[in-house]
């Protein structure tokens, strides 16, 4: 089974110059849940001055109606974010850090090793307090395919973090191409190495940006290599405020179209998802990069 994780409300909105209201963000999440998506990254608990779009994370988290069968998640980058997420009652917490020194220091003010150790310690503390069973913990390794400051990233370094994350008890590990530099051979190789490093015990996910038009090709390669979780953002919304020139994530509707055409069931209503893509395009006030939202599903001329 594969899973699509919608990251539009978090990664999609965090770098948009147009600030959506709390009510609009809540409506966005609820519209996405109504399409059949089963995993939605709804908010991030980060410093409001650094990422103003996420300043109302607690209000958004408390405000949307929970749809049956949908898992909602919140992103955290440090202990403070984790504490906020736990106080808010988040049941799936996404930890993330950059695997290169320069990126992580600019993004999180710490060395990669320090971020990883802090996250592992938080899981240990939760275990000791009898609280570990109250939330699912995933770990995203940012800039795993290339860093905007340091260039190519040593795959061995990434794989070592994967191995240690599995040992630390993370429930899922996501390899992120934060700036969209990866290619299919690299995606397949890194996914295979990650699966080998965990002994196949921990699901491996991928997070691709379409900056250089390789996003869906990378998805296909990662899928064939054994990845089971695929991040995407409706309409192709997104980008990283700390990654120069980064553009949007792969578009969720493009991903759904490709997977369904390959015979991989997603459970998502493509027409409904296209409707959400067009709705959010109107809210952010700019043309989004998704292709299927413009072309529509494939229906032969004259079909009913």
C-alpha positions in Angstrom: 0.0 0.0 0.0 1.2 3.5 -0.8 0.2 6.7 0.9 -0.1 10.2 -0.4 0.6 12.9 2.2 -0.8 16.3 1.4 1.5 19.0 2.5 -0.2 22.0 1.0 -1.5 23.6 4.2 2.0 23.6 5.7 4.8 23.4 3.1 2.5 24.8 0.4 1.5 28.0 2.3 4.6 28.7 4.4 6.4 30.7 1.6 3.4 32.4 0.0 3.5 36.2 0.2 -0.3 36.3 0.5 -1.3 35.6 4.1 -4.4 33.5 4.4 -6.7 34.0 7.3 -7.1 31.3 9.9 -10.6 30.6 8.6 -9.3 30.2 5.0 -6.6 27.7 6.2 -9.2 25.7 8.1 -11.4 25.7 5.0 -8.4 24.6 2.9 -7.8 21.6 5.2 -11.4 20.6 5.3 -11.7 20.8 1.5 -8.6 18.6 1.1 -10.0 16.0 3.5 -13.2 15.8 1.5 -11.3 14.6 -1.6 -10.4 11.3 -0.1 -6.9 12.2 0.9 -6.0 10.3 4.1 -2.9 12.1 5.3 -2.6 15.8 5.7 0.2 17.9 7.1 -1.9 20.7 8.5 0.4 23.1 10.4 3.9 23.7 11.6 4.9 24.8 15.1 7.7 27.1 14.2 8.8 30.6 15.2 6.1 33.0 14.0 8.5 35.8 13.1 10.5 33.5 10.8 7.5 31.8 9.2 4.5 34.3 9.6 2.1 32.1 7.6 2.3 29.5 10.5 1.8 32.0 13.3 -1.7 30.8 14.0 -0.9 27.1 14.1 -2.7 26.4 17.3 -5.8 28.2 16.2 -5.8 26.3 12.9 -5.2 23.0 14.6 -8.1 23.6 17.0 -10.4 24.9 14.3 -10.9 22.3 11.6 -13.4 19.4 11.6 -11.8 16.0 11.8 -12.8 13.8 8.9 -13.1 10.1 9.6 -10.1 8.0 8.5 -7.9 11.1 8.0 -4.6 11.5 9.8 -3.6 15.1 10.5 0.0 16.0 11.3 2.1 19.0 12.6 5.7 19.8 11.8 8.3 20.6 14.5 11.9 21.7 14.2 13.0 21.8 17.9 12.0 21.1 21.5 9.8 24.2 21.7 7.9 23.2 18.6 7.5 19.7 20.0 6.1 21.0 23.2 3.6 23.2 21.4 2.5 20.2 19.3 2.0 18.0 22.3 0.1 20.7 24.1 -2.2 21.1 21.1 -2.8 17.3 21.1 -1.2 16.5 17.8 -1.2 12.8 17.2 1.3 12.6 14.4 4.4 14.8 14.8 6.7 15.3 11.9 10.3 16.1 12.9 12.6 17.6 10.3 16.2 18.8 10.0 18.7 19.4 7.2 21.5 16.9 6.7 24.1 19.6 5.8 25.7 21.9 8.3 25.1 25.2 6.5 21.4 24.5 5.6 20.5 23.3 9.1 22.2 26.2 10.8 20.4 28.7 8.6 17.1 26.9 9.0 17.2 25.7 12.6 20.2 27.4 14.2 21.9 24.1 15.0 24.2 21.5 13.6 22.5 18.5 12.0 23.9 16.2 14.7 22.5 18.4 17.4 19.0 18.5 15.9 19.0 14.7 15.5 20.1 14.1 19.0 17.5 16.5 20.4 14.8 14.7 18.5 16.0 11.3 19.6 16.1 12.6 23.2 12.5 13.8 22.9 11.3 10.4 21.9 13.3 8.8 24.8 11.7 11.3 27.2 8.3 10.6 25.9 8.9 6.8 26.3 10.1 7.3 29.8 7.0 9.3 30.7 4.7 6.7 29.2 3.6 9.1 26.5 5.3 7.7 23.4 2.2 5.7 22.5 0.2 8.9 22.2 1.7 10.2 19.0 3.3 8.9 15.9 6.7 10.3 15.0 8.2 10.7 11.6 11.5 12.2 10.6 12.2 14.1 7.4 15.8 14.5 6.2 15.8 17.8 4.3 18.3 18.5 1.5 19.0 14.8 1.2 19.5 15.1 -2.6 21.4 18.3 -2.7 22.1 21.5 -0.7 21.7 25.0 -2.0 24.8 26.0 0.0 27.1 23.0 0.0 26.2 21.3 -3.3 26.0 17.5 -3.7 25.3 15.6 -0.4 27.1 12.5 0.6 24.6 9.7 0.4 26.4 7.8 3.1 25.7 10.6 5.5 22.0 10.5 4.6 21.8 6.7 5.0 23.6 6.9 8.4 20.9 9.3 9.7 18.3 6.9 8.3 19.8 4.0 10.2 20.1 5.9 13.4 16.5 7.3 13.0 15.2 3.7 12.7 17.1 2.7 15.8 15.8 5.8 17.7 12.2 4.6 17.1 10.9 6.9 14.4 7.8 5.4 12.8 8.6 6.7 9.3 11.6 8.3 7.5 11.2 10.7 4.6 13.9 11.6 2.2 13.4 15.2 1.0 14.6 16.9 -2.2 14.1 20.3 -0.7 15.4 22.3 -3.7 14.4 20.0 -6.5 17.8 18.8 -7.8 17.4 15.0 -7.6 17.1 12.7 -10.7 15.5 9.3 -11.0 18.6 7.2 -10.7 19.6 9.0 -7.5 16.1 8.7 -6.1 16.0 4.9 -6.7 19.5 4.4 -5.3 18.9 6.4 -2.1 15.5 4.8 -1.4 17.1 1.3 -1.8 19.9 2.2 0.5 17.5 3.6 3.0 15.4 0.5 3.0 18.5 -1.6 3.4 19.7 0.5 6.3 16.4 0.0 8.2 16.1 -3.7 7.3 12.8 -2.9 5.7 11.3 -2.3 9.2 10.5 1.4 8.8 8.4 2.9 5.9 10.5 5.1 3.7 8.8 8.2 2.2 10.0 10.8 -0.3 9.4 14.5 -0.7 10.1 15.9 -4.1 10.0 19.4 -5.5 9.5 20.0 -9.2 12.0 22.8 -9.5 13.8 21.2 -12.5 10.9 19.2 -13.8 12.1 15.9 -12.5 9.5 15.5 -9.6 7.2 12.8 -11.0 10.1 10.9 -12.7 11.7 10.8 -9.3 8.4 9.6 -7.8 8.2 6.7 -10.3 11.8 5.7 -9.6 11.3 5.9 -5.8 8.0 3.9 -6.1 9.8 1.1 -8.1 12.6 1.1 -5.5 10.2 0.5 -2.6 9.1 3.9 -1.2 5.6 3.8 0.2 4.9 7.4 1.2 4.8 10.3 -1.2 4.5 14.0 -0.2 2.7 16.3 -2.6 1.1 19.7 -2.5 -2.2 20.5 -4.3 -1.6 22.8 -7.3 2.2 22.5 -6.8 2.0 25.0 -4.0 5.2 25.4 -1.9 8.8 26.1 -1.5 11.2 26.5 1.4 11.9 30.0 2.7 15.4 29.0 3.6 16.2 27.4 0.2 17.1 30.1 -2.4 15.1 29.9 -5.6 13.2 26.7 -4.5 9.8 26.4 -6.3 6.8 24.2 -5.7 6.3 20.7 -4.6 5.0 18.1 -7.0 1.3 18.8 -7.5 -0.9 16.3 -5.7 -3.4 16.1 -8.6 -0.6 15.3 -11.0 0.6 12.6 -8.7 -2.9 11.1 -8.3 -3.4 11.2 -12.1 -0.1 9.3 -12.7 -0.6 6.7 -10.0 -4.2 5.9 -10.9 -3.1 5.6 -14.6 -0.5 3.1 -13.5 -3.1 1.1 -11.7 -2.0 2.2 -8.2 -5.1 3.0 -6.2 -5.1 6.3 -4.3 -8.6 6.6 -3.0 -8.6 10.2 -4.1 -11.4 11.9 -6.1 -9.3 13.6 -8.8 -12.1 16.0 -9.9 -12.6 17.1 -6.4 -8.9 17.6 -5.9 -8.6 19.7 -9.1 -11.4 21.8 -7.6 -9.4 22.4 -4.5 -6.3 23.3 -6.6 -8.3 26.0 -8.4 -9.8 27.2 -5.2 -6.5 27.7 -3.5 -5.0 29.3 -6.7 -7.6 32.0 -6.3 -6.8 32.5 -2.6 -3.0 32.9 -3.1 -3.6 35.1 -6.2 -1.1 33.6 -8.5 -0.9 31.0 -11.2 0.1 27.6 -9.8 2.3 25.1 -11.5 0.2 22.0 -11.4 -0.6 20.6 -14.9 -3.6 18.4 -14.3 -5.5 21.3 -12.7 -5.2 23.1 -16.1 -5.7 20.2 -18.5 -8.2 18.2 -16.4 -8.5 14.4 -16.3 -8.2 12.4 -19.5 -11.6 12.1 -21.1 -11.9 11.3 -24.8 -13.9 13.8 -26.9 -17.5 12.8 -26.9 -17.3 10.8 -23.7 -20.1 11.3 -21.3 
